[in-house]
């Protein structure tokens, strides 16, 4: 006899498939308006904006510093990238991504601030001295694709224990002097050794600066004595 259907019989519960967790990308809050961050969200990744002490993105256990071509050249000239590379080295897994090779020429700065061989030499230093791998991307979408693939890989949880590297007293002086155009670490040390203080360098005569800097002394001397003109009118 056919079994009667018992309408009161409890139906087996349907087991819901566990919602697949979206890979999370930690993004420095200064990248909030970045097209890369919005592209990652559009690709289905969970992006969390937090103040990162080091790097622009942290995915799994990998720290990523992102630079557009223009920002890369500017940070080379200001020496800002050196500090960022040193901080990035706290992570075992890290890389620098230089974005925008389709939009701007890396080796031919449009403002003529730096020549191609200087850029090539610095790229070699990043790999050989700072041990940071480099990836070149065409544009922000290409950058996002790299980060998307990385996010899909199963690796360890990210560490947020990296710290900003503090400059000691000697390094603080050197950092300020290296801000002058054409002044690298060696020249900065020479100036500080001779004049001992930043005040001593500022009060030096053009002739005294020329002994160490040659033609560069004119530019440094002019900057030291240049007047600041505010764009805002009083009142």
C-alpha positions in Angstrom: 0.0 0.0 0.0 1.2 3.4 -0.9 2.3 5.4 2.1 0.0 8.3 2.8 1.6 11.6 2.9 1.5 13.0 6.5 1.0 16.7 6.2 2.1 17.1 9.7 5.4 15.3 9.1 8.3 17.7 9.6 10.0 18.4 6.4 13.8 18.1 6.5 15.3 21.5 6.8 17.1 22.8 3.8 20.7 23.5 4.6 21.6 26.9 3.4 24.9 27.1 1.7 27.3 29.0 3.8 27.7 32.4 2.2 31.1 32.6 0.7 33.1 35.3 2.5 34.4 38.0 0.2 38.2 38.5 0.3 39.0 41.6 2.3 41.4 44.3 1.2 42.7 46.8 3.8 43.1 50.2 2.1 44.8 53.3 3.5 42.1 56.0 4.0 44.1 58.4 1.8 43.2 56.0 -1.1 39.5 56.5 -0.5 39.0 58.5 -3.7 41.3 56.3 -5.7 39.8 54.7 -8.8 41.7 51.5 -7.8 39.7 51.2 -4.6 36.3 51.7 -6.3 37.3 49.2 -9.0 38.1 46.6 -6.4 34.7 47.1 -4.8 33.1 46.7 -8.2 34.9 43.4 -8.7 33.3 42.1 -5.6 36.0 42.5 -3.0 35.4 43.9 0.5 37.4 47.0 1.0 38.0 48.4 4.5 39.5 51.9 4.8 41.7 52.4 7.8 44.8 54.5 8.6 47.7 52.3 7.5 51.0 53.3 9.0 52.8 51.5 6.1 51.7 50.8 2.5 48.6 51.7 0.6 47.0 48.3 0.5 47.4 45.2 2.6 46.0 42.0 1.2 46.3 38.8 3.2 50.0 39.0 4.4 51.2 41.2 1.5 51.9 45.0 1.7 51.6 47.0 -1.5 52.8 50.5 -2.1 51.0 52.1 -5.2 52.5 54.9 -7.1 51.4 56.6 -10.3 54.2 57.4 -12.7 54.0 61.1 -11.8 53.9 60.4 -8.0 56.8 57.9 -8.4 59.0 60.6 -10.1 58.0 63.3 -7.5 58.7 61.0 -4.6 62.1 60.2 -6.1 63.0 63.9 -6.2 61.7 64.6 -2.7 63.4 61.4 -1.4 60.0 60.5 0.2 60.0 57.1 -1.4 63.2 56.1 0.3 61.5 56.3 3.7 58.5 54.4 2.3 60.7 51.6 1.0 62.4 51.2 4.3 59.1 51.0 6.1 57.7 48.5 3.5 60.7 46.2 4.2 59.2 45.4 7.6 56.9 43.0 5.7 58.2 39.7 4.5 55.9 39.9 1.4 55.6 43.2 -0.3 55.9 44.9 -3.6 55.7 48.3 -5.3 53.3 48.8 -8.1 54.0 51.7 -10.6 50.8 52.6 -12.4 50.1 54.4 -15.6 52.7 53.3 -18.1 50.1 53.7 -20.9 49.3 57.3 -19.8 52.7 58.7 -19.0 56.3 58.1 -20.0 58.3 56.8 -17.0 61.8 57.7 -18.4 60.9 61.1 -19.9 59.6 63.4 -17.2 57.4 66.0 -18.9 58.7 68.7 -16.5 62.3 67.8 -17.2 63.0 67.3 -13.5 65.0 64.1 -13.9 66.6 62.1 -16.7 65.8 58.5 -17.8 69.0 57.0 -16.6 68.4 58.3 -13.1 65.0 56.6 -13.0 66.5 53.4 -14.3 69.3 53.5 -11.7 66.8 54.1 -8.9 64.6 51.2 -10.1 67.6 48.9 -9.8 68.3 50.2 -6.3 64.7 49.4 -5.3 65.2 45.8 -6.3 68.8 45.3 -5.3 69.2 47.5 -2.2 65.8 47.6 -0.7 64.8 44.1 -1.9 61.3 45.3 -3.0 59.9 43.7 -6.1 58.3 46.1 -8.7 55.2 45.5 -10.8 54.3 47.9 -13.7 50.6 48.3 -14.6 49.0 50.0 -17.5 46.3 51.9 -15.6 44.1 51.8 -12.5 42.1 48.9 -13.9 45.2 46.9 -14.5 46.4 47.6 -10.9 43.0 46.4 -9.6 43.3 43.2 -11.5 46.7 42.4 -9.9 45.2 43.1 -6.5 42.1 41.1 -7.2 44.2 38.0 -8.1 46.2 38.4 -5.0 43.1 38.7 -2.8 41.8 35.4 -4.2 44.9 33.5 -3.0 44.7 31.9 0.4 47.4 33.1 2.6 48.0 34.1 6.2 46.1 36.8 8.0 47.6 40.3 7.5 49.8 41.9 10.2 49.3 45.5 11.2 52.3 45.7 13.5 54.4 47.6 11.0 55.5 51.0 12.3 56.6 54.2 10.8 60.4 54.5 11.0 61.4 57.3 13.3 64.4 59.4 12.2 67.1 59.9 14.8 68.5 63.5 15.4 71.2 63.2 12.8 68.9 61.8 10.2 66.4 64.6 10.8 69.0 67.2 9.9 70.1 65.2 6.8 66.5 64.7 5.7 65.9 68.5 5.7 69.0 69.3 3.7 68.3 66.5 1.2 65.1 68.4 0.4 67.1 71.0 -1.6 67.3 70.2 -5.3 70.4 68.3 -6.4 71.4 67.5 -2.8 71.8 63.8 -2.1 72.9 62.0 1.1 76.7 62.5 0.4 76.4 66.2 -0.3 74.0 66.7 2.7 76.6 65.0 5.0 79.4 67.2 3.6 77.4 70.4 4.2 76.5 69.4 7.8 80.0 68.3 8.5 81.4 71.7 7.4 78.7 74.0 8.8 77.5 71.7 11.7 73.9 73.1 11.8 71.1 74.0 9.4 71.5 77.6 10.6 75.2 77.5 9.6 74.3 76.3 6.1 71.6 79.0 5.7 74.0 81.7 6.9 76.8 80.6 4.6 77.9 82.8 1.8 77.5 81.9 -1.8 81.3 81.4 -2.1 81.4 79.0 0.9 78.5 77.0 -0.7 80.3 76.9 -4.0 83.3 75.2 -2.5 81.2 72.1 -1.8 78.3 72.4 -4.4 79.8 74.1 -7.4 77.1 75.3 -9.7 74.4 73.9 -7.5 75.3 76.6 -4.9 73.5 79.3 -6.9 70.2 77.4 -6.8 70.5 76.6 -3.1 71.5 80.2 -2.3 68.6 81.6 -4.2 66.1 79.2 -2.5 67.5 80.2 1.0 66.9 83.9 0.3 63.7 83.6 -1.8 60.7 85.5 -0.3 57.5 83.6 0.2 54.5 85.3 -1.6 51.1 84.4 -0.2 48.3 84.0 -2.7 45.8 85.3 -0.2 45.2 89.0 0.1 44.9 90.3 3.7 41.7 91.6 5.1 
